[in-house]
Amino acid sequence: MKDLGVVFDSELSFASHCKEKINRANSMLDLIKRNFIYLAEEVYVTLYKSLVRCHLEYANSAWNP
């Protein structure tokens, strides 16, 4: 079941939610690597924080209190 972007099953296990969010974050990281070849470190950090980290941190208080 998916509610407000949080995936959980009948046993309230969030393993599928974590797997889905990690896959999404990896795809965003691949997008950065593919489209931005030569980056300064501060630009890379900004892109990472705005595009990747938000997927990993979404609803973490629900599955990791």
Secondary structure in CASP SS format (residue, H / E / C, confidence):
PFRMAT SS
TARGET T0000
AUTHOR 0000-0000-0000
METHOD secondary structure of the structure
MODEL  1
M C 1.00
K E 1.00
D E 1.00
L C 1.00
G C 1.00
V E 1.00
V E 1.00
F C 1.00
D C 1.00
S C 1.00
E C 1.00
L C 1.00
S C 1.00
F C 1.00
A H 1.00
S H 1.00
H H 1.00
C H 1.00
K H 1.00
E H 1.00
K H 1.00
I H 1.00
N H 1.00
R H 1.00
A H 1.00
N H 1.00
S H 1.00
M H 1.00
L H 1.00
D H 1.00
L H 1.00
I H 1.00
K H 1.00
R H 1.00
N H 1.00
F C 1.00
I C 1.00
Y C 1.00
L C 1.00
A C 1.00
E H 1.00
E H 1.00
V H 1.00
Y H 1.00
V H 1.00
T H 1.00
L H 1.00
Y H 1.00
K H 1.00
S H 1.00
L H 1.00
V H 1.00
R H 1.00
C H 1.00
H H 1.00
L H 1.00
E H 1.00
Y C 1.00
A C 1.00
N H 1.00
S H 1.00
A H 1.00
W H 1.00
N C 1.00
P C 1.00
END
